[in-house]
Structures are given as structure tokens and as C-alpha cells.
Amino acid sequence: MPENIYEARMAGCTLTGALSVACFIPGAVAVVHAPQGCVHQTFSILHAMANESDLWTVPEILVSDISDREVIFGGEERLSATLDTAAAKKPDLIVVVTSCVPETIGDDCGVICSRHPYADRIVYVPTSGFLGGSAKDGENAVLEALATHAPVREPVPGTVALIGEKNLESEADQNYAEVERLLNRLGLRVTVRFCRNCDYATLMQLGTAACFILRDDRAADAGKRIGERFGRPVISEFPHGLSGCLTFLRAAGEACGVVEERIAAAIAEETAYQGSMLEKFANLSGTAVFLGAEPFTGTAEVAREAIARLDMQESTDGFSIRLPFYLPIGTAGVEKMLYLWRRTVNNG
């Protein structure tokens, strides 16, 4: 799923992306080896996004607080002391991320973490901020590092793990419910939402899933390597648009070894369901609409499919309707979009 201008320029550096995953693991402590300023800036971004997402959890973050002295003489002692503080809390997991400063001065953070008495529950992720990478790279780095702690196990038939759901994403649970609804048509169930508020015990079950489904292509790098580690098929994204739901059902069914008869029945059921949903908006037939600017790549394609299915028209003289900021997930996402369109037309 391509980034829009806001995400590409404003989402933050690698550290920001890393903390957006690491901060929201129940029972874990995030340790940031960095100056206070780096973490203050990043936390401010996460706090603002959490408010927008109606997420009121305050992440537990410990900062090593590198100062001028550590820049000159090295900050490894500060990291070790901060790990001691974190370990004293007896967390299920300690996730260590770094800013550009320790990377620049050459602190051997990996060795410090590996030698600590709590080492078996420490996940070290180098996230060097402005030295290279974006928030997306940070997200992928933490997902991949966490996955290495989950043991490789025999897959449980009929189970699916989701990878890359955003902890600070708006409407994340509504989108999840739609994916779950579609998977239920195939007799599949979600066992792990990695890392949507995924605690350590749940994380350990990652290797039991028969198939991995990525939230979107932001998680593609981690998804590829996680799929290779466990030897499981990976579906590239959540379904968007009406036809995308049907494609998703086939891909998920085939990836999980569902028999063809069940897949075909699921697709037929969803096709009928979509038809019933569209009937509720039959009064929009023949209406001319103007889509305007596309805020997120792919939304116009989803919208035009709905326009065609409802025999509507696209015209610069039509009602000006707003495209969703994010891709509408599944049939439910399209239905919500159509409700907004109908409100615009009725009020016009």
C-alpha cells in the first residue's frame, strides 16, 4: 500500500516506526538507548497519534539518557544500567531500540544486550534514525526481530496470523472484524495479531499459524522474512474493494489448503452478500459524482468499482464526494463509503 505525502514526510524516522510497534506489547518494556530529546520528539508523535486513535494506553519507555559525556566516552554503561532498571520490573520482554547517536559513536549494543542476565528476554533492534531508513523500516525491523523469538512449530490447520496491524491505526478493530468475517466463510480463524496488542505468550504462538496475512505492503519486508523463517505462505494485504474480497477469499483458502468446494462456496456467499449490500444504495443509480483528488493510492480504484456496480456516473459536474483517507477494507469498508456518498447526495 503506497504511502501518501503525509506518511512519507511526517511519520518520523526509523526510531519512530520501531517504537510504534515496541511500545504497545503488553507485559513488555521498551528501552531506548538515546538522548532524552530523541525520545521526547518520538513520544510526542506517538501520543498525538494515540489521541487520534482513541488509544489511552501509556507506553512504558525507559531511556538511557545519553549526554555529552557518553558521546565522548561511550554510552554502553548507560545502556547496561537502563537494562538493569528494566529487568527489575520483571517484564515478559525487553525491546531495545537505538537512536542515531549510539550508532554514530559505536556503542556495541548487541553485545551489552547479549551479556545481560535478562538476555533471553531481550530483543535488540538497531534503529539508527536519520542515519538511514524511515518509520516503515523501523516497523519492519521490530516485527522481524520479535518473530525470531517465536519457535518454529508445526502449523495448526485452519489458523491464520496477521502481521503488521498498526497499534495507532484508526478503525483497526473494525478492519480486523471484516477480515475475520471473510476468513470465517472459509472456516479459518485468526490466532495471532502480530503486533496488535500482542503479548509475549501470544507472540510465542506465531509459528503455529498455517498462513500469514500482511496488513499491507508496509510490512512486506518483515512478512517475506517471517514467511521464510517459518516456511509458511504469505498473503500480501488485507482485502480492499468488492472484487478484492473475492480475490482474498481464494488466496487465503488456497494458502491454507481449504478444499475447492469450500472456497467456491465462500466466494458465492460473499458475492450474494455484496449484492444485498449494494441494493441498499440502489437510489444512487444514475447519480453523477466527482471524485476529486485521491488522498491515498488505490482509493479511486475502489470507488470506481462501486460506481460501476451501482450504475452511477463520474463527471466533473457531479456531486463532489470525498474519497476515504485509507483504503476501504472489505465489503464493510465499501458500505461505509457508500453511506457517506448517499449522505452527500441527499444533502445536496
C-alpha positions as CSV (number, residue, x, y, z in Angstrom):
1,M,0.0,0.0,0.0
2,P,1.8,3.1,-1.2
3,E,2.5,5.9,1.3
4,N,0.8,9.2,0.9
5,I,2.7,12.6,1.2
6,Y,1.8,12.9,4.9
7,E,3.1,9.4,5.8
8,A,6.3,9.8,3.7
9,R,7.3,13.1,5.2
10,M,5.7,13.3,8.6
11,A,5.6,9.8,10.0
12,G,9.1,10.0,11.6
13,C,12.4,8.3,11.4
14,T,13.3,4.6,11.9
15,L,13.1,5.0,15.7
16,T,9.5,6.4,15.5
17,G,8.4,3.3,13.5
18,A,10.2,0.9,15.8
19,L,8.6,2.4,18.9
20,S,5.1,2.4,17.3
21,V,5.4,-1.4,17.5
22,A,7.7,-1.9,20.5
23,C,5.7,0.4,22.9
24,F,2.4,-1.5,22.7
25,I,3.3,-5.0,23.6
26,P,1.5,-5.9,26.8
27,G,3.9,-7.0,29.5
28,A,7.0,-5.6,27.7
29,V,9.2,-2.7,28.5
30,A,10.8,-0.6,25.7
31,V,14.3,0.6,26.3
32,V,15.6,3.4,24.1
33,H,19.3,3.9,24.0
34,A,19.3,7.6,23.1
35,P,19.3,11.1,24.4
36,Q,16.2,12.3,26.1
37,G,15.4,14.7,23.2
38,C,15.1,11.9,20.6
39,V,12.6,10.0,22.7
40,H,10.7,13.2,23.7
41,Q,10.1,14.0,20.0
42,T,9.1,10.5,19.1
43,F,6.8,10.1,22.1
44,S,5.1,13.3,21.2
45,I,4.3,11.9,17.8
46,L,3.0,8.7,19.2
47,H,1.0,10.5,21.8
48,A,-0.7,12.6,19.2
49,M,-1.5,9.6,17.1
50,A,-2.8,7.7,20.1
51,N,-5.3,10.5,20.8
52,E,-6.5,10.3,17.2
53,S,-6.9,6.6,17.6
54,D,-8.7,6.8,20.9
55,L,-5.9,4.6,22.4
56,W,-5.4,5.6,26.0
57,T,-2.6,3.2,27.0
58,V,0.6,5.0,28.2
59,P,3.6,3.0,26.9
60,E,6.3,2.1,29.3
61,I,9.5,3.5,27.9
62,L,12.9,3.7,29.7
63,V,15.6,6.0,28.2
64,S,19.3,5.6,28.8
65,D,19.7,9.4,28.6
66,I,22.9,9.7,26.6
67,S,24.6,13.0,27.3
68,D,27.7,14.8,26.1
69,R,29.8,12.7,28.4
70,E,28.6,9.4,26.7
71,V,29.1,10.9,23.3
72,I,32.7,11.4,24.1
73,F,33.4,8.3,26.3
74,G,30.7,5.9,25.1
75,G,27.3,5.0,26.4
76,E,27.5,1.3,27.0
77,E,27.4,1.7,30.7
78,R,24.2,3.8,30.5
79,L,22.6,1.1,28.4
80,S,23.6,-1.6,30.9
81,A,22.2,0.4,33.8
82,T,18.9,1.0,32.0
83,L,18.6,-2.7,31.2
84,D,19.1,-3.4,35.0
85,T,16.2,-1.0,35.7
86,A,14.0,-2.6,33.1
87,A,14.8,-6.2,34.3
88,A,13.9,-5.2,37.9
89,K,10.4,-4.8,36.7
90,K,10.4,-8.5,35.6
91,P,8.8,-7.9,32.3
92,D,7.9,-10.6,29.8
93,L,10.1,-9.0,27.3
94,I,12.5,-6.0,26.9
95,V,12.7,-4.5,23.5
96,V,15.8,-2.4,23.0
97,V,15.9,0.2,20.2
98,T,18.5,2.8,19.4
99,S,18.7,6.3,18.0
100,C,21.4,7.6,15.7
101,V,23.7,8.7,18.5
102,P,24.9,5.3,19.8
103,E,25.1,4.1,16.3
104,T,27.3,7.0,15.4
105,I,29.6,6.7,18.5
106,G,30.0,3.0,18.0
107,D,28.3,1.6,21.2
108,D,28.2,-2.2,20.9
109,C,24.6,-2.5,22.0
110,G,24.2,-6.1,20.7
111,V,27.0,-7.3,23.0
112,I,25.7,-5.4,26.0
113,C,22.2,-7.0,25.5
114,S,23.5,-10.5,24.9
115,R,25.6,-10.4,28.1
116,H,22.9,-9.1,30.4
117,P,21.4,-11.6,32.9
118,Y,18.0,-11.0,31.3
119,A,19.3,-11.7,27.8
120,D,16.9,-14.5,26.9
121,R,14.0,-12.0,27.1
122,I,15.8,-9.1,25.4
123,V,15.2,-8.2,21.8
124,Y,17.7,-5.8,20.4
125,V,16.8,-3.8,17.3
126,P,19.3,-1.2,15.8
127,T,17.2,1.7,14.5
128,S,19.6,4.4,13.6
129,G,17.3,7.3,13.0
130,F,18.5,9.8,10.4
131,L,21.5,7.7,9.5
132,G,19.1,5.9,7.2
133,G,15.7,4.5,6.8
134,S,12.1,5.6,7.5
135,A,9.4,4.8,10.0
136,K,8.4,1.8,7.8
137,D,11.9,0.4,8.1
138,G,11.6,0.7,11.9
139,E,8.3,-1.2,12.0
140,N,9.7,-4.0,9.8
141,A,12.9,-4.3,11.9
142,V,11.0,-4.8,15.2
143,L,8.5,-7.2,13.6
144,E,11.3,-9.3,12.2
145,A,13.3,-9.2,15.4
146,L,10.4,-10.2,17.6
147,A,9.5,-13.1,15.3
148,T,12.9,-14.6,15.8
149,H,11.9,-15.3,19.4
150,A,8.9,-17.4,18.4
151,P,9.8,-21.1,17.9
152,V,9.2,-22.8,14.6
153,R,6.4,-25.3,15.2
154,E,4.1,-27.5,13.2
155,P,1.3,-25.4,11.7
156,V,-2.2,-25.9,13.1
157,P,-4.6,-26.4,10.2
158,G,-7.2,-23.6,9.7
159,T,-5.2,-21.0,11.6
160,V,-4.0,-17.6,10.4
161,A,-1.7,-14.9,11.8
162,L,-2.0,-11.3,10.9
163,I,1.3,-9.3,10.5
164,G,1.7,-5.6,10.6
165,E,-1.5,-4.3,12.1
166,K,-0.8,-0.8,13.3
167,N,-1.3,-0.1,17.0
168,L,-2.1,3.5,16.3
169,E,-4.3,2.9,13.2
170,S,-7.8,4.4,13.2
171,E,-10.6,1.8,12.8
172,A,-8.1,-1.1,13.3
173,D,-10.6,-3.3,15.1
174,Q,-13.4,-2.6,12.5
175,N,-11.0,-3.6,9.8
176,Y,-10.0,-6.7,11.7
177,A,-13.6,-7.7,12.2
178,E,-14.1,-7.5,8.4
179,V,-11.1,-9.7,7.8
180,E,-12.3,-12.2,10.4
181,R,-15.7,-12.3,8.9
182,L,-14.3,-13.2,5.5
183,L,-12.0,-15.8,6.9
184,N,-14.9,-17.4,8.8
185,R,-16.5,-18.1,5.4
186,L,-13.6,-20.4,4.8
187,G,-13.6,-22.0,8.2
188,L,-10.3,-20.2,9.2
189,R,-9.6,-18.4,12.4
190,V,-7.1,-15.8,13.5
191,T,-4.8,-16.9,16.3
192,V,-2.2,-14.1,16.4
193,R,-2.5,-10.4,15.7
194,F,1.2,-9.5,15.4
195,C,1.7,-7.0,16.9
196,R,-1.7,-5.6,17.6
197,N,-1.5,-5.6,21.4
198,C,0.1,-9.0,21.2
199,D,1.6,-10.2,24.5
200,Y,4.6,-12.4,24.8
201,A,2.6,-15.7,25.3
202,T,0.6,-14.9,22.1
203,L,3.8,-14.0,20.2
204,M,5.2,-17.4,21.1
205,Q,2.3,-18.9,19.1
206,L,3.3,-17.2,15.8
207,G,4.9,-20.3,14.4
208,T,1.7,-22.4,14.8
209,A,-0.2,-20.4,12.1
210,A,-0.7,-22.1,8.8
211,C,-0.7,-18.8,6.9
212,F,0.4,-15.2,7.4
213,I,-1.6,-12.3,6.2
214,L,0.0,-8.8,6.0
215,R,-1.9,-5.7,6.9
216,D,-0.5,-4.0,3.8
217,D,2.8,-3.7,1.9
218,R,4.4,-1.6,4.6
219,A,5.0,-4.9,6.3
220,A,6.2,-6.6,3.1
221,D,9.9,-6.8,4.1
222,A,9.2,-8.3,7.5
223,G,6.5,-10.5,6.1
224,K,8.8,-12.0,3.5
225,R,11.5,-12.9,6.0
226,I,9.0,-14.2,8.6
227,G,7.3,-16.3,6.0
228,E,10.7,-17.8,5.0
229,R,11.6,-18.4,8.7
230,F,8.5,-20.4,9.3
231,G,8.1,-21.8,5.8
232,R,4.5,-20.5,5.5
233,P,2.6,-18.8,2.7
234,V,2.2,-15.0,3.0
235,I,-0.8,-13.0,1.6
236,S,0.3,-9.5,0.8
237,E,-2.5,-7.4,2.2
238,F,-6.0,-7.1,3.7
239,P,-8.8,-7.1,1.1
240,H,-9.9,-3.8,-0.4
241,G,-12.8,-3.2,-2.7
242,L,-15.6,-5.6,-3.7
243,S,-13.6,-7.7,-6.2
244,G,-10.7,-7.6,-3.8
245,C,-12.7,-9.5,-1.2
246,L,-13.3,-12.4,-3.7
247,T,-9.6,-12.5,-4.6
248,F,-8.7,-12.5,-0.9
249,L,-11.0,-15.4,-0.2
250,R,-9.4,-17.5,-2.9
251,A,-5.9,-16.6,-1.9
252,A,-6.5,-17.3,1.8
253,G,-8.3,-20.5,1.0
254,E,-5.6,-21.9,-1.3
255,A,-2.8,-20.8,1.1
256,C,-4.5,-22.7,4.0
257,G,-5.3,-25.8,2.0
258,V,-9.1,-25.3,2.0
259,V,-10.8,-27.6,-0.4
260,E,-12.0,-26.0,-3.7
261,E,-15.7,-26.7,-3.0
262,R,-15.4,-24.6,0.3
263,I,-13.6,-21.8,-1.5
264,A,-16.1,-21.6,-4.3
265,A,-19.0,-21.6,-1.8
266,A,-17.4,-18.8,0.2
267,I,-16.9,-16.7,-2.9
268,A,-20.5,-17.3,-3.9
269,E,-21.8,-16.4,-0.5
270,E,-19.7,-13.2,-0.4
271,T,-20.9,-12.3,-3.9
272,A,-24.5,-12.6,-2.8
273,Y,-23.8,-10.6,0.3
274,Q,-22.3,-7.8,-1.7
275,G,-25.3,-7.8,-4.0
276,S,-27.6,-7.4,-1.0
277,M,-25.4,-4.6,0.4
278,L,-25.5,-2.7,-2.9
279,E,-29.3,-3.0,-3.1
280,K,-29.5,-0.6,-0.1
281,F,-27.9,2.1,-2.3
282,A,-30.0,1.5,-5.4
283,N,-31.3,5.1,-5.2
284,L,-27.8,6.3,-6.2
285,S,-28.2,4.6,-9.6
286,G,-27.7,7.2,-12.3
287,T,-26.2,9.8,-10.0
288,A,-23.3,11.8,-11.3
289,V,-20.4,12.2,-8.9
290,F,-17.0,13.9,-8.9
291,L,-14.2,12.1,-7.0
292,G,-11.7,14.9,-6.9
293,A,-8.2,14.3,-5.6
294,E,-7.1,10.8,-4.5
295,P,-5.7,11.1,-0.9
296,F,-4.4,7.5,-0.9
297,T,-3.3,5.4,-3.8
298,G,-6.0,2.8,-4.6
299,T,-9.0,4.5,-3.1
300,A,-10.1,5.8,-6.5
301,E,-10.0,2.3,-8.0
302,V,-12.2,1.0,-5.1
303,A,-14.6,3.9,-5.6
304,R,-14.8,3.5,-9.4
305,E,-15.7,-0.2,-8.9
306,A,-18.5,0.8,-6.6
307,I,-19.7,3.5,-9.1
308,A,-19.8,0.9,-11.9
309,R,-21.7,-1.7,-9.8
310,L,-24.3,0.9,-8.9
311,D,-24.6,2.3,-12.5
312,M,-23.5,5.7,-11.3
313,Q,-21.6,8.2,-13.4
314,E,-18.4,10.0,-12.9
315,S,-18.5,13.6,-14.0
316,T,-16.8,16.9,-13.2
317,D,-20.3,18.4,-12.9
318,G,-21.5,15.7,-10.4
319,F,-21.8,15.8,-6.7
320,S,-18.4,16.3,-5.1
321,I,-17.8,13.3,-2.9
322,R,-14.8,12.7,-0.6
323,L,-12.7,9.6,-1.0
324,P,-11.7,7.7,2.1
325,F,-8.3,8.7,3.6
326,Y,-7.4,5.0,3.8
327,L,-8.3,2.1,1.5
328,P,-11.8,0.7,2.4
329,I,-11.2,-2.7,3.9
330,G,-13.6,-5.4,2.5
331,T,-17.2,-5.1,1.8
332,A,-17.8,-3.3,5.1
333,G,-15.4,-0.6,4.1
334,V,-17.2,0.0,0.8
335,E,-20.5,0.0,2.5
336,K,-19.3,2.8,4.9
337,M,-18.0,4.7,1.9
338,L,-21.4,4.5,0.2
339,Y,-23.3,5.7,3.3
340,L,-21.1,8.8,3.2
341,W,-21.8,9.3,-0.5
342,R,-25.5,8.9,-0.1
343,R,-25.5,11.5,2.7
344,T,-23.7,13.9,0.4
345,V,-26.1,13.3,-2.4
346,N,-29.2,13.6,-0.2
347,N,-28.0,16.8,1.4
348,G,-27.1,18.3,-1.9
